[in-house]
Amino acid sequence: MNSMFTKIVRILLGIMLVVFGANKFLHFIPMDAPTGSAGDFMNSLGATGYIFPFVGVLEVIIGVMLLLKKWIAFALILLAPISINILLFHLFLDIPGVGAALLVTVLNAILIYKHWKQYNSLFL
């Protein structure tokens, strides 16, 4: 659980989450608006007024927990549905961005695997 590989994966994922989560409400990384079905979907979510800021804050909190090595198993479980939805969005609606989505999902899966002992009691 405390190998150098696990530490690098945890820190990389934490930095990605803090940066891209903060970008959801601070807009410091310019991003092209998606078009077609992806654009329609994103516009629908944006019209709610709360989804992107909420997910952004959640990503920043999860990223900080990973960087500070606090409640890692809890942070990874919170991140699981977010990373799966990011991956599915890119697979079905915006395939050019699937690389980053796959990276987040794989890093999350690696860390969940590395901390699997902490989840054993959930499956007994």
C-alpha positions in Angstrom: 0.0 0.0 0.0 2.9 2.4 0.7 5.1 1.6 -2.3 6.7 4.3 -4.4 4.4 3.4 -7.3 1.3 3.8 -5.2 2.6 7.1 -3.9 3.2 8.4 -7.4 -0.2 7.3 -8.6 -1.9 8.9 -5.6 -0.1 12.2 -6.0 -0.6 12.3 -9.8 -4.4 11.6 -9.4 -4.6 14.1 -6.5 -3.0 16.9 -8.6 -5.2 16.1 -11.6 -8.3 16.3 -9.5 -7.3 19.6 -7.8 -6.4 21.3 -11.0 -9.3 20.1 -13.2 -11.8 20.3 -10.3 -10.8 23.9 -9.6 -11.0 24.7 -13.3 -14.7 23.9 -13.2 -15.4 27.0 -11.2 -12.3 29.2 -11.7 -11.9 28.7 -15.5 -8.1 29.2 -15.6 -7.6 26.5 -18.3 -9.3 27.5 -21.6 -11.3 24.6 -23.0 -13.2 24.3 -26.2 -16.9 23.9 -25.8 -18.0 20.4 -27.0 -20.3 20.2 -30.0 -23.1 17.9 -31.1 -24.6 15.5 -28.5 -21.7 16.2 -26.1 -22.4 19.9 -26.2 -26.1 19.4 -25.7 -25.5 17.1 -22.7 -23.0 19.6 -21.2 -25.3 22.5 -21.8 -28.1 20.6 -20.0 -25.9 19.9 -17.0 -24.7 23.5 -17.0 -28.2 24.9 -17.1 -28.9 23.3 -13.7 -26.5 25.8 -12.2 -25.1 23.5 -9.5 -23.7 20.3 -11.2 -20.3 21.7 -12.4 -19.5 23.7 -9.2 -20.6 20.8 -7.0 -18.5 18.2 -8.9 -15.6 20.7 -9.1 -15.6 21.2 -5.3 -15.9 17.5 -4.7 -13.0 16.8 -7.1 -10.9 19.4 -5.2 -11.8 17.9 -1.8 -11.0 14.3 -3.1 -7.7 15.5 -4.6 -6.7 17.3 -1.4 -7.5 14.2 0.6 -5.3 12.1 -1.7 -2.5 14.6 -1.6 -2.6 14.9 2.2 -3.0 11.1 2.5 -6.2 11.4 4.6 -9.1 9.1 4.3 -7.8 7.7 1.0 -10.1 4.7 0.8 -13.1 7.0 1.3 -11.8 9.5 -1.3 -11.4 6.7 -3.8 -14.9 5.4 -3.3 -16.3 9.0 -3.7 -14.3 9.3 -6.9 -15.4 6.0 -8.5 -18.8 7.1 -9.8 -17.3 10.4 -11.0 -14.4 8.7 -12.9 -16.8 6.2 -14.4 -19.1 8.9 -15.6 -16.3 10.9 -17.1 -15.1 7.8 -19.0 -18.6 6.9 -20.2 -19.2 10.5 -21.3 -16.1 10.5 -23.4 -16.7 6.9 -24.8 -20.2 7.7 -25.9 -20.2 11.5 -26.6 -16.7 12.9 -27.0 -14.2 10.2 -28.0 -11.2 12.6 -28.5 -11.1 13.2 -24.8 -11.2 9.6 -23.8 -7.4 9.4 -23.0 -7.6 11.7 -19.9 -10.8 10.0 -18.8 -9.2 6.6 -19.1 -6.2 7.8 -17.2 -8.3 9.0 -14.3 -10.3 5.8 -14.2 -7.3 3.6 -14.4 -5.5 5.5 -11.6 -8.5 5.3 -9.5 -8.9 1.6 -10.1 -5.2 1.0 -9.3 -5.5 2.8 -6.0 -8.7 1.0 -5.1 -7.0 -2.3 -5.8 -4.0 -1.2 -3.7 -6.3 -0.4 -0.7 -8.7 -3.3 -1.2 -8.1 -4.6 2.3 -9.9 -1.6 3.6 -13.0 -2.5 1.6 -13.2 -6.2 2.6 -15.8 -5.7 5.3 -18.2 -4.2 2.8 -18.3 -7.5 0.9 -18.7 -10.0 3.7 
